[in-house]
Amino acid sequence: MQRYDLRHLKNEFYDRMGELIDKELKSGEVGIFLFEVGDFSSIQKSADFIKASGNDLMNSLKFNEVDWTIVVKKVDKTIAQARINAQKNEESSLTDEEKAE
């Protein structure tokens, strides 16, 4: 388990978090990421970011008044890629009306 403090990056932590997951965490390892919450949109964006990467978001919680913690489990690359492909297939099969919702 690794812990990463990304609060100094403010709302620009996504790329660094992705880099740390890809390069620092081993398959099956858990990373704890601490970031500063601005307008709360970063909470949903971080969850979407992890889902889009094919990894597992295990927990997301408020750490204190301004900070948020997410716990991510890195999955095997083949599993992550299969999840990403499934998400793309799901999105491409949506009708225009469903996409508008």
DRENPA-3360 file (N, C-alpha, C; in nm, 2 decimals, always signed):
BEGIN
1 = MQRYDLRH = +0.08/-0.12/+0.00/+0.00/+0.00/+0.00/+0.09/+0.12/+0.00 ~ +0.05/+0.22/-0.09/+0.13/+0.34/-0.10/+0.03/+0.46/-0.07 ~ +0.09/+0.56/-0.02/+0.01/+0.68/+0.01/+0.07/+0.80/-0.06 ~ -0.01/+0.88/-0.13/+0.04/+0.99/-0.21/-0.04/+1.12/-0.18 ~ +0.04/+1.22/-0.15/-0.02/+1.35/-0.11/-0.02/+1.44/-0.24 ~ -0.13/+1.46/-0.30/-0.14/+1.54/-0.42/-0.21/+1.68/-0.39 ~ -0.22/+1.72/-0.27/-0.29/+1.84/-0.23/-0.22/+1.96/-0.30 ~ -0.09/+1.96/-0.31/-0.01/+2.07/-0.37/-0.05/+2.10/-0.51;
9 = LKNEFYDR = -0.11/+2.00/-0.58/-0.14/+2.02/-0.72/-0.28/+2.08/-0.74 ~ -0.35/+2.11/-0.63/-0.49/+2.17/-0.64/-0.58/+2.08/-0.73 ~ -0.65/+2.14/-0.82/-0.74/+2.06/-0.91/-0.67/+2.00/-1.03 ~ -0.54/+2.01/-1.04/-0.46/+1.95/-1.15/-0.39/+1.82/-1.11 ~ -0.45/+1.74/-1.03/-0.39/+1.62/-0.98/-0.41/+1.49/-1.07 ~ -0.50/+1.50/-1.16/-0.54/+1.38/-1.23/-0.43/+1.31/-1.31 ~ -0.35/+1.39/-1.39/-0.24/+1.33/-1.46/-0.14/+1.27/-1.37 ~ -0.11/+1.33/-1.26/-0.01/+1.28/-1.17/-0.06/+1.15/-1.10;
17 = MGELIDKE = -0.19/+1.15/-1.07/-0.25/+1.03/-1.01/-0.24/+0.91/-1.10 ~ -0.28/+0.94/-1.23/-0.27/+0.84/-1.33/-0.13/+0.78/-1.35 ~ -0.03/+0.87/-1.35/+0.11/+0.84/-1.36/+0.15/+0.75/-1.25 ~ +0.11/+0.79/-1.13/+0.15/+0.71/-1.01/+0.09/+0.57/-1.01 ~ -0.04/+0.56/-1.05/-0.10/+0.43/-1.06/-0.03/+0.34/-1.16 ~ +0.00/+0.40/-1.28/+0.06/+0.33/-1.39/+0.21/+0.28/-1.35 ~ +0.28/+0.37/-1.29/+0.43/+0.35/-1.28/+0.47/+0.31/-1.14 ~ +0.40/+0.34/-1.04/+0.44/+0.32/-0.90/+0.37/+0.20/-0.83;
25 = LKSGEVGI = +0.24/+0.18/-0.87/+0.17/+0.07/-0.80/+0.19/-0.06/-0.88 ~ +0.20/-0.17/-0.81/+0.21/-0.30/-0.88/+0.06/-0.35/-0.89 ~ +0.04/-0.44/-0.98/-0.09/-0.50/-1.00/-0.14/-0.56/-0.87 ~ -0.26/-0.53/-0.83/-0.31/-0.58/-0.70/-0.28/-0.49/-0.58 ~ -0.19/-0.39/-0.60/-0.16/-0.30/-0.49/-0.26/-0.19/-0.48 ~ -0.27/-0.14/-0.36/-0.36/-0.03/-0.32/-0.28/+0.10/-0.31 ~ -0.34/+0.21/-0.36/-0.28/+0.34/-0.35/-0.39/+0.43/-0.28 ~ -0.34/+0.51/-0.19/-0.42/+0.61/-0.12/-0.38/+0.75/-0.17;
33 = FLFEVGDF = -0.48/+0.82/-0.23/-0.45/+0.95/-0.29/-0.52/+1.06/-0.21 ~ -0.45/+1.15/-0.16/-0.50/+1.27/-0.09/-0.50/+1.39/-0.18 ~ -0.61/+1.45/-0.20/-0.62/+1.58/-0.28/-0.71/+1.68/-0.22 ~ -0.69/+1.80/-0.26/-0.77/+1.91/-0.20/-0.90/+1.93/-0.28 ~ -1.00/+1.94/-0.21/-1.13/+1.96/-0.28/-1.16/+2.11/-0.29 ~ -1.19/+2.15/-0.42/-1.22/+2.29/-0.44/-1.37/+2.30/-0.45 ~ -1.43/+2.28/-0.56/-1.58/+2.30/-0.58/-1.65/+2.17/-0.58 ~ -1.59/+2.06/-0.53/-1.64/+1.93/-0.52/-1.65/+1.86/-0.65;
41 = SSIQKSAD = -1.63/+1.92/-0.77/-1.64/+1.85/-0.89/-1.53/+1.76/-0.91 ~ -1.42/+1.78/-0.84/-1.30/+1.69/-0.85/-1.33/+1.56/-0.79 ~ -1.43/+1.55/-0.70/-1.46/+1.42/-0.64/-1.52/+1.32/-0.75 ~ -1.62/+1.37/-0.82/-1.68/+1.29/-0.93/-1.58/+1.27/-1.04 ~ -1.50/+1.37/-1.08/-1.40/+1.36/-1.18/-1.30/+1.25/-1.15 ~ -1.26/+1.24/-1.02/-1.16/+1.14/-0.98/-1.22/+1.00/-0.99 ~ -1.35/+0.99/-0.95/-1.41/+0.86/-0.97/-1.42/+0.82/-1.11 ~ -1.46/+0.91/-1.20/-1.47/+0.89/-1.34/-1.33/+0.86/-1.40;
49 = FIKASGND = -1.23/+0.92/-1.35/-1.10/+0.90/-1.40/-1.05/+0.76/-1.37 ~ -1.08/+0.71/-1.25/-1.04/+0.58/-1.21/-1.12/+0.48/-1.29 ~ -1.25/+0.50/-1.31/-1.33/+0.40/-1.39/-1.28/+0.40/-1.53 ~ -1.24/+0.51/-1.59/-1.19/+0.52/-1.72/-1.06/+0.45/-1.74 ~ -0.98/+0.44/-1.63/-0.85/+0.37/-1.63/-0.86/+0.22/-1.62 ~ -0.98/+0.17/-1.58/-1.01/+0.03/-1.57/-0.97/-0.03/-1.43 ~ -0.92/+0.06/-1.34/-0.88/+0.02/-1.20/-1.00/+0.03/-1.11 ~ -0.99/-0.02/-0.99/-1.09/-0.03/-0.89/-1.09/+0.09/-0.79;
57 = LMNSLKFN = -1.20/+0.17/-0.78/-1.21/+0.27/-0.68/-1.27/+0.20/-0.56 ~ -1.19/+0.19/-0.45/-1.24/+0.11/-0.34/-1.31/+0.19/-0.23 ~ -1.27/+0.32/-0.22/-1.32/+0.41/-0.12/-1.30/+0.55/-0.16 ~ -1.39/+0.64/-0.12/-1.37/+0.78/-0.14/-1.44/+0.85/-0.02 ~ -1.36/+0.93/+0.05/-1.41/+0.99/+0.17/-1.35/+1.12/+0.20 ~ -1.42/+1.20/+0.28/-1.37/+1.33/+0.32/-1.27/+1.31/+0.43 ~ -1.16/+1.37/+0.42/-1.05/+1.36/+0.51/-1.06/+1.46/+0.62 ~ -1.08/+1.58/+0.59/-1.11/+1.69/+0.68/-1.19/+1.80/+0.61;
65 = EVDWTIVV = -1.18/+1.92/+0.65/-1.27/+2.03/+0.59/-1.24/+2.05/+0.44 ~ -1.11/+2.04/+0.40/-1.07/+2.07/+0.26/-1.01/+1.96/+0.18 ~ -0.98/+1.85/+0.24/-0.91/+1.74/+0.17/-1.00/+1.62/+0.16 ~ -0.97/+1.54/+0.05/-1.04/+1.42/+0.02/-0.94/+1.31/-0.01 ~ -0.98/+1.19/+0.03/-0.90/+1.07/+0.01/-0.97/+0.97/-0.08 ~ -0.90/+0.92/-0.18/-0.96/+0.80/-0.25/-0.86/+0.69/-0.24 ~ -0.92/+0.57/-0.24/-0.84/+0.45/-0.23/-0.86/+0.37/-0.36 ~ -0.75/+0.34/-0.43/-0.76/+0.28/-0.56/-0.68/+0.15/-0.56;
73 = KKVDKTIA = -0.73/+0.04/-0.62/-0.66/-0.08/-0.63/-0.63/-0.10/-0.78 ~ -0.50/-0.11/-0.81/-0.45/-0.13/-0.95/-0.49/-0.28/-0.99 ~ -0.55/-0.29/-1.10/-0.58/-0.42/-1.15/-0.48/-0.46/-1.26 ~ -0.48/-0.59/-1.30/-0.39/-0.63/-1.40/-0.42/-0.56/-1.53 ~ -0.32/-0.53/-1.61/-0.33/-0.46/-1.73/-0.43/-0.52/-1.83 ~ -0.44/-0.65/-1.84/-0.53/-0.71/-1.93/-0.68/-0.69/-1.88 ~ -0.70/-0.70/-1.75/-0.83/-0.68/-1.70/-0.87/-0.53/-1.72 ~ -0.78/-0.44/-1.69/-0.81/-0.30/-1.71/-0.84/-0.27/-1.85;
81 = QARINAQK = -0.77/-0.32/-1.95/-0.79/-0.30/-2.09/-0.93/-0.36/-2.13 ~ -0.96/-0.47/-2.08/-1.09/-0.53/-2.10/-1.21/-0.45/-2.05 ~ -1.19/-0.39/-1.94/-1.29/-0.30/-1.88/-1.30/-0.17/-1.96 ~ -1.19/-0.12/-2.01/-1.19/+0.00/-2.09/-1.26/-0.03/-2.22 ~ -1.23/-0.14/-2.28/-1.30/-0.18/-2.41/-1.45/-0.20/-2.39 ~ -1.49/-0.26/-2.28/-1.63/-0.28/-2.25/-1.70/-0.14/-2.23 ~ -1.64/-0.05/-2.17/-1.70/+0.08/-2.15/-1.71/+0.15/-2.28 ~ -1.62/+0.14/-2.37/-1.63/+0.20/-2.50/-1.74/+0.14/-2.58;
89 = NEESSLTD = -1.75/+0.00/-2.58/-1.86/-0.06/-2.65/-1.99/-0.02/-2.60 ~ -2.00/-0.01/-2.47/-2.13/+0.03/-2.40/-2.17/+0.17/-2.45 ~ -2.07/+0.26/-2.45/-2.10/+0.40/-2.49/-2.13/+0.41/-2.64 ~ -2.07/+0.33/-2.72/-2.10/+0.33/-2.87/-2.23/+0.27/-2.90 ~ -2.29/+0.19/-2.81/-2.41/+0.12/-2.84/-2.53/+0.21/-2.79 ~ -2.51/+0.32/-2.72/-2.61/+0.40/-2.68/-2.67/+0.48/-2.79 ~ -2.80/+0.50/-2.79/-2.87/+0.58/-2.89/-2.84/+0.72/-2.87 ~ -2.87/+0.81/-2.96/-2.85/+0.95/-2.95/-2.93/+1.01/-2.83;
97 = EEKAE = -3.06/+0.95/-2.81/-3.14/+1.00/-2.70/-3.08/+0.96/-2.57 ~ -3.03/+0.84/-2.56/-2.96/+0.80/-2.43/-2.84/+0.88/-2.40 ~ -2.76/+0.92/-2.51/-2.64/+1.00/-2.49/-2.68/+1.14/-2.44 ~ -2.79/+1.19/-2.48/-2.84/+1.33/-2.44/-2.88/+1.33/-2.30 ~ -2.92/+1.22/-2.24/-2.96/+1.22/-2.10/-2.85/+1.23/-2.02;
% end
